[in-house]
Amino acid sequence: MTANTPPTPYYAVIFTSLRTEGDQGYAEAAERMVELAREQPGFLGVESARGDDGLGITVSYWISEAAILAWKHHPQHSAIRERGRSTWYSRCHTRVCKVERAYEFKL
């Protein structure tokens, strides 16, 4: 499902990761992080996909850079991020972008 974002500008955080083998509590933690993000001021939505090769891309949308930084420093998110680095990901990359234009097509 695609996120329902407001008119531009807004911000996107693109998180690309390569998973390690086995779940090791990943699915439950990922679900909890989406639930927790939805409770944060300035959160607009999220889109996520993961391929059979373990490559995943999650894009979360935010109203401001301040909202992104507050999420980054949220204690539960920080703890899960560290677990991701130590257990769930063999590689990850985070990019923060300002969305200046957005186009949509619907049937």
Residue pairs with C-beta under 8 A, 6 or more apart in sequence:
1 47
2 47
3 44
3 45
3 46
3 47
3 59
3 61
4 44
4 45
5 44
5 45
5 61
5 99
5 102
6 44
6 63
8 99
8 100
8 101
8 102
9 98
9 99
9 100
10 44
10 61
10 62
10 63
10 98
10 99
11 61
11 62
11 63
11 64
11 65
11 67
11 68
11 96
11 97
11 98
11 99
12 59
12 60
12 61
12 62
12 96
12 97
12 99
13 59
13 60
13 61
13 62
13 68
13 94
13 95
13 96
13 97
14 57
14 58
14 59
14 94
14 95
14 96
14 97
15 56
15 57
15 58
15 59
15 60
15 92
15 93
15 94
16 55
16 56
16 57
16 92
16 93
16 94
16 95
17 55
17 56
17 57
17 58
17 84
17 88
17 89
17 91
17 92
17 93
18 54
18 55
18 56
18 89
18 90
18 91
18 92
19 26
19 50
19 54
19 55
19 56
19 88
19 89
19 90
20 54
20 87
20 88
20 89
20 90
24 87
24 88
26 87
26 88
29 80
29 83
29 88
32 76
32 80
33 76
33 77
33 80
34 46
34 48
36 74
36 76
36 77
37 43
37 46
37 60
37 71
37 77
40 67
40 70
40 71
40 74
41 67
41 70
42 62
42 63
42 64
42 66
42 67
42 68
42 70
42 71
43 60
43 61
43 62
43 63
43 67
43 71
44 60
44 61
44 62
44 63
45 60
45 61
46 58
46 59
46 60
46 61
47 58
47 59
48 56
48 57
48 58
48 59
49 56
49 57
49 58
50 56
50 57
54 90
60 71
61 99
62 68
62 71
65 96
68 96
71 77
72 78
84 92
85 92
